[in-house]
């Protein structure tokens, strides 16, 4: 490749982009330069040197960017070929020098792409520059004046270097220690401000300390993620249970101090993210469990004054607390989490669909717990709120006494009221939404195949709740609130479909046995009357004149599925003689008129 050719390419790259066509031509020229660099392997070193010299001498960022594009295409084309190994140290040193002197996000992105390509294809070359590269990228990460999108991008770059973080664990943990010390220093400064005592001139005001504390919390989370699965006490020192517990307690202390001085949504959001990444690595202990749970509930309460981003971070934290501590959760946590005053209940009505979905995720995690007393407490609260919502819908129709007032008649929903919800009245819109939301959450229990908890341990069982306790939704309420009836039916349909409509268990004649040691046998015993109940329910509903069109379609689809399943085997022949099947058939015939 002659100097004249390089000079021609250089002139083309340096042209001002007067038109879109010329701009595209310059991009193509940069790509060609990169491909030539590797195609002419005997000239590779000279061309790389020439490109880096041209980069340094250029004064326009758009031209410098094109030389980095050319360098990236050259590195991409070279790949892992050993023929290019001798020149890679030169390339890496030049890229490191460029990285250290950049001041625009655009050039940063392109230079990092080049460096990451070296790290992927020539890790032995990059490893000597790993610490220097990290120092620069961390500087960009903690610069809170940068756009959030760039901070997230830098975080992603750092995490892509996981193998180097793990290989240099001493450096990684030292860096975490430095971040933690800086956090504590800013928290201490905030503490002095919050105490009301005379503040030294050297102590920065909260407007300075809080953004920097948030940035440190974010970069701390990033580095923990960079270490990946190695950041776990199971993998041994230096990451031990005591180390992670100590770090978590110090992070909690910093965030709590900051919150007491001035409410900062960025600090709390970053703090919650940090707690999440640490919590994943910990085995729950009694002392730590109480601290983390109290912190989580405190953060949830703060959602009243915050936006969707913070709410999502808190809901992720609460879900993680439930998943991590799991069966060791205390009952008081669930009682506070699902109480009428809990902010979780309010977040269900958030206009942001992501927040609503995250709130449902919390419910699903709680209702997935395998600790029966805790699950039972949660289940009763969910059902109690449903009873409250149904009473609120019935009261304006004159079908139920106003909640909280004495009544000589028995309650309309026996067995599912809860005292904490009894005095409350919901608006029709909220009542309807609450019912549909809670029914959706209950599918967590109802759709678990052969679950002893869902079939037997809870009272009422999911099937009994949907087919018996909520029968009032199929009366006058269905006329005024058809969506509620449809939600109940669809939840029951989903539950029954998951268990093949309980057809097989209906043939069981074994006597009840709760201690026979066989899960399937116990489930079968508990559900052997379900199919007959189901046939009677569908038959009765199909005969109703006033039935929501979508509900009727669902019932007919459901009926067809059951009939097809009954035809599969001669074993099911006795089921056609059931009185409930005759009732079911009458309901079907009623729809053929």
N, C-alpha and C positions, 0 to 999 in steps of 0.2 A: 504494500500500500504506500503510495508516494505521498510526500509532504503536501503536494498540490491537492490530492484528493481530500486529505484531512482539512486543509485550508478551505476547500470548497464547502465541505460539510459545516465547518465552523461558521462561515459567512451565512449559510442558510439558517443555521440555528439562531444566529444573532439578528436576523431580520425582524423588523417590527411587524407584528401580526395585523396588517391592515385589513385583512378579510378573513372570513371563516375558512376559506380554501387554503390560504397561506398558513393559517394556524395549524390546520390539519397536516399540511405538507411538512411543517417543522416537526410535528410529532412523529411523522413517518420517518423523517430524516434521523431523528434521535434513535428510533428503533433500529434503523439500518446500521447506524454507527455501532450500536451495541452488538448486533449480530455479526458485523464485520470483525469486531474485536475478538470474538471467539472462533469465527470461521478461519481467520488467519492466525492460527495458534502461535506461530513463530513471532508474530508482531504483537501478541496480547499485552505483554508488559509495557511496551512502548506506547501503545494506544491508551491503556489505562492511565499511565503517567501523564500523557498529553491531555486526556479528559479532565484529570484532577487539576492540572495547571490551568486549563481553560476555565474551570469552575472557579478557581481562586481569583483569577484575573477579571472575571465578569462582574459587572456592577449591577446588572439587572437581574432580579430574582427569577423572572420568567425564563431567562436564558440558563441560569444556574440549574433551574428545575429540569430543563431538557437534558443537561449533561448527567444529572442523576437518573433520569429515565433511561438514558443510554447505558449507564453503568449497571442499572438493574437488569436490563434485557441481556447484557453481556453475562452477568452472573447467573441469570436464569438459564441461558443457553449452555453455559459451561457445566452447570449442575455439579455432580459429584466426581466428574472425571479427574483422575489423578494428574493428568497432564497439566492442569491449571493450578495444582497445589502450590508450586513454588512462588507463584505471583500473588497468592491470596493474603499473605502476611502484609505485603505492600498495600494491597487493596483495603484490608481491614484497618491498617494504621491511618490511611488517608481518610477513610470513612469516619473513623473515630475523631480525627482532627476536624473534619467538617461538622460532625455532630456537636462538638464542643463550642462551635462558634456560630451556630444558627440562631436566628431570632424570629423566624416566622413559622407558624404551624404547617404551612404547605411544604416548605423545604424539610421540616422535621419529618413529616410523614414519608416523603420519598427517600430520605436518607436512612430512616429506620427500616423501610422495606428492603433496602440493599443490605443492611447489617443483618437482618433476620434471615435473608437468603444465604449469607455466609454462615450464620449459626446453624442453619439446617443442613447445608451441604458440606461444610468444613468445620465441625464443632471443635476440633482440636486447635484450630486457628483462633476461633472466636473466644474460647475459654480464657485466654490470656487477657482479653479485653472486657470480659464479662463485668467485672466490678466497676470499671470506668464507664461502661455503657449504662449500667444501672444507676450510677450516681447522677448522670445527666438526665435520664428519663424520670427518676424520682423527683428531680428539681422541677421538671415540667408538671409532674403529677400534683405536687403540693402547691403549685402556683394557682391560687384560688381565683385569680383574675382571668384565667383562661376559660373558654367555653366548656360546659359540662361534657359536650360530645367529644372534645379533644381529651379531657381527663379520662373518659371511659375508653377511648382508643389507646391511650398510653397504658392504662391498666391492662388491656388486652395484650398489648405487646409484651409487657413484663411477664404476664402469665404464660405466654407462649414459650418462655425460656425456662420452664419448670425443671428440666434435666440439669441445668446449670445451677439453679437455686439449691436443688437437693444435693448436688455434688459439692457445693461450697456452703454447707449448712452453718458453719461457724460465722461466716459473713452474713448469712440470712438472719440468724438469731441476734447477732450484734446490731444489725440494722433495725430490727424490731425493738430492741432495747433502747436504741437512740430515739426512735419515734415515741416510745412510751414515756421516756424522760422528758421529751419536749412537750408532750401532752400534759404531763403533771405540772410542768413549769407554767404553762398557760392557765391550767386550772387553778394553780396557786395564785397567779395574778388576779384571776377572776374572783377568787375567794377574798382577797384583800379588798377589792372593789365592793363586793357584796356585803362585807362586814361593816362598812360605813366608816372605818378608821381612815386616818389621813393617809393618802396614797402617795407614794414616792413618784417623782417625775419620770423615773425610768420605767415604771409599770405602765404598759400600754392599756388604753381604754378597751372596754368590751367589743367595740366596733372593729378593733384590730385583732383582739385575742380570739374571738369566737370563729371568724372565718378560717383562721389558721388552725384552730383546734379541729374544726370540721375536716379540713384538708388532711391533717395528720391521721385522723380516724379513718378516712377513706384510703389513704396509702397503706396504713397498717393492715386493713382488710385485704387489700390487693396483695401484699407480700405474703400474708398467711395463705391466700389462695395460690400464690406462686409456688409455695412449698408443697402444695397438693396433699396427697394421702400421707406423705411423710410427716406432716404436722399432726401427729396422733401419738398419744402415750403408748399405744400398743407397739409402735415401731421402735420404742426405746429412746434413751438419752440422745441429745439434750432436751427433746420434747417429752416431758414427764407430766403426770397428772398434777403434781404440785406446781410445776412451771405454768401450765395452762390455767390452773385455778387462780394462781397469783396474778397472772396477766389479766384474766377476766375481772377479778375484783378491782384491780387498778383502773381498768377501762370504765367499769361501772361507777367508780368513785369520781373519775374525771367528768363523765357525762352528768352525773347527779349534781356535782358542784356547779357546773355551767348552767344547768336548768334553774338552780336556786337563784342565780344572779340575774339572768335574763333569758327569756324564752327564745330559743333559736332553733327553728325548724331544721336548717341544714345540719346543725350539730347533733340533734336528736336522731335525724334520719341516718346520718353516718354512724352514730353510736349504736343504733339498733342493728345496722348491717354488721358492724364489728362484733357485737355480742353474738350474732348468729353464726359467724364463721368460727368463733371460738367454742361456742356451745356444742357444735357438731363433734368436736374432738374430746368431749368430756364424758366421763361416767358420772351420773348424778349422785351427789352426796346430800345428806339431809340438810346440812348447813347451806350449801351452795344452792340447793333447790329452792329454799325459802327466799334467798336473796334474789335469785333470777326471776322467780314467779312474782314477787313483790314489784320488782323493776318492770316486768312485762305489763302488769295490770296498771301500774302508774303511767306507763307510756300509752297504753290504750285509752286511759282517761283523758290524756292530752290531745287526742284526736279531735276533740270538740272544736279546737281552734286552728286546725291544720288542714292542709290541702291533700289531694289524692296521693301524691308521692310519699308523704309521711305516713298516711294511713296504710298504704300498701306495705311499707317497711315494717310497721307495727304488726300488721296481720300476719306477715311472714314470720316475724319473731314469735308471736303467740302460737302459731301452727308448729313451729320448730320446738318450742318449749313443750307442747303437748306430745309431739312425736319422740323427743329425746328423753324426757323424764317419764313419760308414758305411765306404766302401772304404779309408779311411785308418786304420782301426783296426789296431793292432799285433797280431800273432799271440798274444803273451803274455797279452793281455786275455782273449781267447776261452778260452785254456787255463786261466786262473785261474777264469773265470766258470763253466765247465762241469766243473771238476775235482771229484773226490769230496768234497773238503773245503769246497767252495763252499757258502755259505748259500743260494744260489739253489736248489740241489737239495733242501734241507730245506724251503724255503718251499712247494714243490709239495704237501707233505703238510699244509699249514695247514688248520685246520678252517673258516676263513673262505673262502667260495667266491670272494669278490672277490680275495683274495690269491692263491689258486690260479690264477684266471683271469689275473691280472696276471703271474704267473710264466710261464704259457704264452705270454703276449704277448712276454716277453723272448726265449724260445726262437724264436718265430716271426720276430721282428725279426732275430735272429742268422742264422737259416736263410734269410732273404730277401736276405742280402748278395750283391752281385754280384762281390766279390773272391774268385776261385776258391780261391787258397791258404788264405785265412782261412775261407771256407765249408767247405772240405775238412777243415780242422782241427776245426771245430765238428761236422761230420757224423760224423767218426771217433769223437769223444768220445761223441756221442749213441748211435751204434751200439755202441761199446764197453760202455757202461752197459747197453744192451739185452742184449748177450751175457752180461754178468755176471748180470743178472736171470734170464735163461733158464737159465743154469747153476745158479743158486740154486734154481730150481724143479725142475730135473731131478735134482739131487743126492739129495734125500730119496726119490726114486722109483727110485734105483739106476740111472739112465740117464746119469749124468755124473759124472766125478770131482769131488771136493770142490774148489772154487776154490782155487788157490794150491798144490795138491799135484801132484807130477809124475805123468804118466800116459803109458803106452806107446801109447795110442790117440790118433788125431788129434783135435783139438778139435772139439766138436759144431757149432760155428758158424764155419767157416773164413772168413777174410777180414774179420771184423768185431770181433775182439777188440782191446782196447786195454790196454797194459801198466799204466796207472794204475788200471784197474778190476779187473785180473786177480786180485789177492790178496783181493778183497772177497767177502763173502757177505751177501746180503740176506734178511730174513725173507720168508716166502711172501707175506704181505700187501703188503709194500713192493715186492717183486719184481714182483708182478702189476700194482700201481698204476704203477710206473715204466715198464713195458712199454706200458701203455695210454696213459699221458701222452706218452711219447716218440713213439709212433705218431701220436698226434694232432698233435704238433709237426711231424712229417715231412710232413704234408699240405701244409704251406707250400711245400715243394719239389715234391711229387708232383702237386699240382693246378694248377700253372702251365702253361698251354697252350703247347705247342711250345717248351718250355724246353730249350735245349742243355745247361744245367747239370744239370737233373734227368734228362735222357735219355741223356747221354753223358759229361759232364765228371766226375761223381762215380763213385767205385768202391767198392762195387758201385752200379749205378744203383738208383733207387728201385724200379723194376719187378723187377730181379734180386733185390734184398734181400727183397722181399715174396713173390716167387713161387719163389725158389730157396734163398737163404741161411737163411730161417726155416722151412724145410720141417718141421723137428722139431716145430713147434707143432701139426701135424696128426696126430701119432702119439699115443702114450700121454698126452702132456701135455694133449691136448685133452679127455681124459676127466676129468682132475683139475682142469684150469684152462680150462674152455670159454670164459671171458670173454677170455682171451688169444688163443685161436684166432679168435674172432669179431672182435676188434679188428684182427688182422692182415688178415683177409678183408675187413672193411669198409674199411680203409685202401686195400687193393689195388683194391677195387670203386670207391671214390671216385676213385682215380688213373686207372683204366681208363675210367670214365664220362666223366671230363673230356676224354679223348682218343678218344672214340667207340670204345672197346674195341680200338683199334689195327687196326680192320678194313681201312681204306683202305691203311695202310702195309704190310699183309701181302701186298698184290698187287704191291708194288715188287720189281723184279728188278735194280735198278741196283747196281753194285759199290760198295763202301764208298769214300767220298770225304770226307775231313775238311777239305779246303781248297777246296771248290768255291764258297765264298762264299754259298751259299744255305742259310739256317737251316732252312727247311722240308725241303729235300732231305736235309740232314744228319740231321735228326730222323727222317725216313722211313727212311733207311738204317739208323739205329741201332735202329729199332723194328720192322723188318719181320718178325721171328720171334715177336714178342710174342703175336700173336693165336693162333698155333698152340700156344704154351706155355700160354696161358690156357685154351684148349679142353681140353688134356690135364689141367691142374690141376683144372678144374671136373669133368671126367669122373671123375677118380680120387676126388675128395672125395665126389661124389654117390653113389658106390658103397659108401661106408663105412657100416657098420651103426650104429656108435656115433658119432653126430653130434648136437651140440647143436641143439635144435629151431630156435632163432633163426638159427643158422648155416645150417641146411638151407633155411629160408625165404629167407634172403638169396641163397643160391646159385641157388635156383629163380627168384627175381625177376631176378637177374643174367642167368641163362640166357635167360629170356623176352625181356629187352631186347636181347640180342645177336641172337637169332633174328629178331626183328622188324626189326632194323637190316639184317641180311643179306638180307631179303626186299625191301628198298627198291629195289634196282637189279639188273639182269641182270649188271652188272659183277662182282658178288660170287658168281656161280654157281660158278666154279672152287673156291671155298672149301668147297663141300659135298662135294668129293671128297677133301679132306685126311684122312689117317689120324687126325689128332688130332680131327677132327670126328666120325668114327665112334666114337672112344673117348668123346667128349662125349655122343653119342646113347645109348650103352650106359649111361652114368651116369644120364641122364634116365629111360630105360626102367626102370632099377632102382628108381626112386622111384614108378613107376606100379603097382607090385605091391600 
